Amino acid sequence: MKEPPADFTPNVAVAPPSGCVFWQQAARQILITLPRDHRFCAIGMYTHNLEMTPAEQADLRDALELFAGIGYLLPEEIPGIPVLAERPSSVLDAPLAAAPVAPDVVLLLVQPNQALLLAEACQAADRGAVSAIGRPACALVPMVRASGRAAMSLGCCGARTYVDLLGPGIAVWALPGSRIDEDADRIESQRQAHTELARFHQLRRQDVEAGRRPTIKASRPRLDL
């Protein structure tokens, strides 16, 4: 955001080793961070288009050189990394229910069964498959901010090292803040449909494993029992 709310001030005492750590901290509190609070995360500063000092710019060059040297990220891939179009003076991260302003992007850390609901709900909203990215995980924010479409990240090596909540089997999803109410309704509708459909499949499995050969039409009334 360009300016924080008038009654909120920057409140980070210690800069973490990676900007995505703020995602985890903001699950419990409202955070207002300035570019200097992201100084140890040159890649995050790049994707969020934060103003860099000469030292931070040098750190970014060194990071990209390291990545290229080990074959992790090649120079020709860099232009394809999403970057925020605007340059924010600060970043606000907060629990959604406590956010003092309307969110630009809503982040979710989800398990595969939750991701299934999100994928189907968002695919219906966007009339197409949900995009998935890997490195860097923080590029998910500018990607969704620019496109207005949901997307997911499988996380990157850095995020999975620094963010304890991003454990095995957890992925990061991002929803456009401008339509979060509509997406929440779609997700809840999909959850209810999944509950009913799972029961249908369970009953049908029982029938088939018992040697019966019911048609879909014949199986459908069992849901009403």
NORHU-V686182 format. One record per residue. N is the residue number from 1. RES is the residue in one letter. SS is DSSP state (H for helix, E for strand, L for the rest). BURIAL is 1 if it has 16 or more other C-alpha atoms within 10 Angstrom, else 0. D_CENTER is the distance of its C-alpha to the mean C-alpha in Angstrom with 2 decimals. Layout:
# NORHU-V686182
n->N res->RES ss->SS burial->BURIAL d_center->D_CENTER
n->N res->RES ss->SS burial->BURIAL d_center->D_CENTER
This chain:
# NORHU-V686182
n->1 res->M ss->L burial->0 d_center->17.83
n->2 res->K ss->L burial->0 d_center->21.42
n->3 res->E ss->L burial->0 d_center->23.05
n->4 res->P ss->L burial->1 d_center->22.11
n->5 res->P ss->L burial->0 d_center->23.83
n->6 res->A ss->L burial->0 d_center->27.50
n->7 res->D ss->L burial->0 d_center->27.61
n->8 res->F ss->L burial->0 d_center->24.73
n->9 res->T ss->L burial->0 d_center->25.29
n->10 res->P ss->L burial->0 d_center->23.39
n->11 res->N ss->L burial->0 d_center->23.33
n->12 res->V ss->L burial->0 d_center->22.13
n->13 res->A ss->L burial->0 d_center->25.13
n->14 res->V ss->L burial->0 d_center->24.00
n->15 res->A ss->L burial->1 d_center->21.66
n->16 res->P ss->L burial->1 d_center->19.42
n->17 res->P ss->L burial->0 d_center->19.40
n->18 res->S ss->L burial->1 d_center->15.82
n->19 res->G ss->L burial->1 d_center->13.82
n->20 res->C ss->L burial->1 d_center->10.68
n->21 res->V ss->H burial->1 d_center->13.22
n->22 res->F ss->H burial->1 d_center->13.10
n->23 res->W ss->H burial->1 d_center->9.73
n->24 res->Q ss->H burial->1 d_center->11.88
n->25 res->Q ss->H burial->0 d_center->14.93
n->26 res->A ss->L burial->1 d_center->13.60
n->27 res->A ss->L burial->1 d_center->13.17
n->28 res->R ss->L burial->0 d_center->16.97
n->29 res->Q ss->L burial->0 d_center->18.05
n->30 res->I ss->L burial->1 d_center->17.78
n->31 res->L ss->E burial->1 d_center->17.55
n->32 res->I ss->E burial->1 d_center->19.04
n->33 res->T ss->E burial->1 d_center->18.95
n->34 res->L ss->E burial->1 d_center->21.12
n->35 res->P ss->H burial->1 d_center->20.97
n->36 res->R ss->H burial->1 d_center->23.30
n->37 res->D ss->H burial->1 d_center->20.93
n->38 res->H ss->H burial->1 d_center->18.68
n->39 res->R ss->L burial->1 d_center->21.82
n->40 res->F ss->L burial->1 d_center->21.21
n->41 res->C ss->L burial->1 d_center->18.03
n->42 res->A ss->H burial->1 d_center->19.48
n->43 res->I ss->H burial->1 d_center->16.61
n->44 res->G ss->H burial->1 d_center->14.21
n->45 res->M ss->H burial->1 d_center->17.17
n->46 res->Y ss->H burial->1 d_center->17.55
n->47 res->T ss->H burial->1 d_center->14.15
n->48 res->H ss->L burial->1 d_center->14.34
n->49 res->N ss->L burial->1 d_center->17.99
n->50 res->L ss->L burial->1 d_center->19.42
n->51 res->E ss->L burial->1 d_center->23.18
n->52 res->M ss->L burial->1 d_center->24.40
n->53 res->T ss->L burial->0 d_center->27.78
n->54 res->P ss->H burial->0 d_center->29.91
n->55 res->A ss->H burial->0 d_center->29.14
n->56 res->E ss->H burial->1 d_center->25.37
n->57 res->Q ss->H burial->1 d_center->25.95
n->58 res->A ss->H burial->0 d_center->28.11
n->59 res->D ss->H burial->1 d_center->25.47
n->60 res->L ss->H burial->1 d_center->23.06
n->61 res->R ss->H burial->0 d_center->25.93
n->62 res->D ss->H burial->0 d_center->26.68
n->63 res->A ss->H burial->1 d_center->23.16
n->64 res->L ss->H burial->1 d_center->23.15
n->65 res->E ss->H burial->1 d_center->26.66
n->66 res->L ss->H burial->0 d_center->25.72
n->67 res->F ss->H burial->0 d_center->22.93
n->68 res->A ss->H burial->0 d_center->25.43
n->69 res->G ss->H burial->0 d_center->28.17
n->70 res->I ss->L burial->0 d_center->26.55
n->71 res->G ss->L burial->0 d_center->25.24
n->72 res->Y ss->L burial->0 d_center->21.52
n->73 res->L ss->L burial->1 d_center->20.82
n->74 res->L ss->L burial->0 d_center->23.73
n->75 res->P ss->H burial->0 d_center->24.83
n->76 res->E ss->H burial->0 d_center->24.77
n->77 res->E ss->H burial->0 d_center->21.02
n->78 res->I ss->H burial->0 d_center->20.23
n->79 res->P ss->H burial->0 d_center->20.92
n->80 res->G ss->H burial->0 d_center->18.24
n->81 res->I ss->L burial->1 d_center->15.40
n->82 res->P ss->L burial->1 d_center->13.74
n->83 res->V ss->L burial->1 d_center->15.07
n->84 res->L ss->L burial->1 d_center->15.16
n->85 res->A ss->L burial->0 d_center->18.41
n->86 res->E ss->L burial->0 d_center->19.60
n->87 res->R ss->L burial->0 d_center->20.43
n->88 res->P ss->L burial->1 d_center->19.37
n->89 res->S ss->L burial->0 d_center->21.90
n->90 res->S ss->E burial->1 d_center->19.54
n->91 res->V ss->E burial->1 d_center->15.98
n->92 res->L ss->E burial->1 d_center->15.44
n->93 res->D ss->E burial->1 d_center->12.90
n->94 res->A ss->L burial->1 d_center->13.93
n->95 res->P ss->L burial->1 d_center->13.72
n->96 res->L ss->H burial->1 d_center->13.30
n->97 res->A ss->H burial->0 d_center->16.88
n->98 res->A ss->H burial->0 d_center->18.27
n->99 res->A ss->L burial->0 d_center->16.80
n->100 res->P ss->L burial->1 d_center->20.00
n->101 res->V ss->L burial->0 d_center->18.85
n->102 res->A ss->L burial->0 d_center->16.89
n->103 res->P ss->L burial->1 d_center->13.21
n->104 res->D ss->L burial->1 d_center->12.24
n->105 res->V ss->E burial->1 d_center->8.49
n->106 res->V ss->E burial->1 d_center->7.22
n->107 res->L ss->E burial->1 d_center->4.32
n->108 res->L ss->E burial->1 d_center->5.35
n->109 res->L ss->E burial->1 d_center->6.75
n->110 res->V ss->E burial->1 d_center->8.87
n->111 res->Q ss->L burial->0 d_center->12.10
n->112 res->P ss->H burial->0 d_center->13.45
n->113 res->N ss->H burial->0 d_center->15.50
n->114 res->Q ss->H burial->0 d_center->12.76
n->115 res->A ss->H burial->1 d_center->10.75
n->116 res->L ss->H burial->0 d_center->14.15
n->117 res->L ss->H burial->1 d_center->14.44
n->118 res->L ss->H burial->1 d_center->11.19
n->119 res->A ss->H burial->1 d_center->12.29
n->120 res->E ss->H burial->1 d_center->15.74
n->121 res->A ss->H burial->1 d_center->15.14
n->122 res->C ss->H burial->1 d_center->12.97
n->123 res->Q ss->H burial->1 d_center->15.43
n->124 res->A ss->H burial->0 d_center->18.18
n->125 res->A ss->H burial->1 d_center->16.84
n->126 res->D ss->H burial->0 d_center->16.32
n->127 res->R ss->L burial->0 d_center->19.33
n->128 res->G ss->L burial->0 d_center->17.85
n->129 res->A ss->L burial->0 d_center->15.62
n->130 res->V ss->L burial->1 d_center->11.85
n->131 res->S ss->E burial->0 d_center->11.21
n->132 res->A ss->E burial->0 d_center->9.91
n->133 res->I ss->E burial->1 d_center->10.09
n->134 res->G ss->L burial->1 d_center->11.06
n->135 res->R ss->L burial->1 d_center->12.46
n->136 res->P ss->L burial->1 d_center->11.55
n->137 res->A ss->L burial->1 d_center->7.98
n->138 res->C ss->L burial->1 d_center->8.41
n->139 res->A ss->H burial->1 d_center->9.45
n->140 res->L ss->H burial->1 d_center->6.17
n->141 res->V ss->H burial->1 d_center->7.22
n->142 res->P ss->H burial->1 d_center->10.72
n->143 res->M ss->H burial->1 d_center->10.13
n->144 res->V ss->H burial->1 d_center->8.91
n->145 res->R ss->H burial->1 d_center->11.37
n->146 res->A ss->H burial->0 d_center->14.09
n->147 res->S ss->H burial->0 d_center->13.83
n->148 res->G ss->L burial->1 d_center->13.21
n->149 res->R ss->L burial->1 d_center->11.64
n->150 res->A ss->L burial->1 d_center->8.56
n->151 res->A ss->E burial->1 d_center->6.94
n->152 res->M ss->E burial->1 d_center->5.38
n->153 res->S ss->E burial->1 d_center->6.13
n->154 res->L ss->L burial->1 d_center->8.85
n->155 res->G ss->L burial->1 d_center->8.79
n->156 res->C ss->L burial->1 d_center->11.90
n->157 res->C ss->H burial->0 d_center->15.20
n->158 res->G ss->H burial->1 d_center->14.92
n->159 res->A ss->H burial->1 d_center->11.67
n->160 res->R ss->H burial->1 d_center->13.19
n->161 res->T ss->H burial->0 d_center->16.38
n->162 res->Y ss->H burial->1 d_center->15.54
n->163 res->V ss->L burial->1 d_center->12.93
n->164 res->D ss->L burial->0 d_center->15.08
n->165 res->L ss->L burial->0 d_center->12.66
n->166 res->L ss->L burial->1 d_center->10.89
n->167 res->G ss->L burial->0 d_center->14.04
n->168 res->P ss->L burial->0 d_center->15.41
n->169 res->G ss->L burial->0 d_center->14.06
n->170 res->I ss->L burial->1 d_center->10.57
n->171 res->A ss->E burial->1 d_center->7.41
n->172 res->V ss->E burial->1 d_center->3.70
n->173 res->W ss->E burial->1 d_center->2.92
n->174 res->A ss->E burial->1 d_center->3.48
n->175 res->L ss->E burial->1 d_center->7.21
n->176 res->P ss->E burial->1 d_center->10.12
n->177 res->G ss->H burial->1 d_center->11.78
n->178 res->S ss->H burial->0 d_center->15.09
n->179 res->R ss->H burial->1 d_center->15.03
n->180 res->I ss->H burial->1 d_center->13.27
n->181 res->D ss->H burial->0 d_center->16.70
n->182 res->E ss->H burial->0 d_center->17.36
n->183 res->D ss->H burial->1 d_center->14.14
n->184 res->A ss->H burial->0 d_center->14.96
n->185 res->D ss->H burial->0 d_center->18.43
n->186 res->R ss->H burial->1 d_center->17.50
n->187 res->I ss->H burial->1 d_center->15.45
n->188 res->E ss->H burial->0 d_center->18.44
n->189 res->S ss->H burial->0 d_center->20.85
n->190 res->Q ss->H burial->1 d_center->19.22
n->191 res->R ss->H burial->1 d_center->19.36
n->192 res->Q ss->H burial->0 d_center->23.02
n->193 res->A ss->H burial->0 d_center->23.77
n->194 res->H ss->H burial->0 d_center->22.34
n->195 res->T ss->H burial->0 d_center->24.55
n->196 res->E ss->H burial->0 d_center->27.56
n->197 res->L ss->H burial->0 d_center->26.94
n->198 res->A ss->H burial->0 d_center->26.47
n->199 res->R ss->H burial->0 d_center->29.82
n->200 res->F ss->H burial->1 d_center->31.38
n->201 res->H ss->H burial->0 d_center->30.45
n->202 res->Q ss->H burial->0 d_center->31.68
n->203 res->L ss->H burial->0 d_center->34.98
n->204 res->R ss->H burial->1 d_center->35.36
n->205 res->R ss->H burial->0 d_center->34.82
n->206 res->Q ss->H burial->0 d_center->37.54
n->207 res->D ss->H burial->0 d_center->39.87
n->208 res->V ss->H burial->0 d_center->39.43
n->209 res->E ss->H burial->0 d_center->39.78
n->210 res->A ss->L burial->0 d_center->42.91
n->211 res->G ss->L burial->0 d_center->44.44
n->212 res->R ss->L burial->0 d_center->44.00
n->213 res->R ss->L burial->0 d_center->42.78
n->214 res->P ss->L burial->0 d_center->41.44
n->215 res->T ss->L burial->0 d_center->40.19
n->216 res->I ss->H burial->0 d_center->37.01
n->217 res->K ss->H burial->0 d_center->39.37
n->218 res->A ss->H burial->0 d_center->41.28
n->219 res->S ss->H burial->0 d_center->38.22
n->220 res->R ss->H burial->0 d_center->36.76
n->221 res->P ss->H burial->0 d_center->39.39
n->222 res->R ss->H burial->0 d_center->38.56
n->223 res->L ss->H burial->0 d_center->35.39
n->224 res->D ss->H burial->0 d_center->37.79
n->225 res->L ss->L burial->0 d_center->39.88
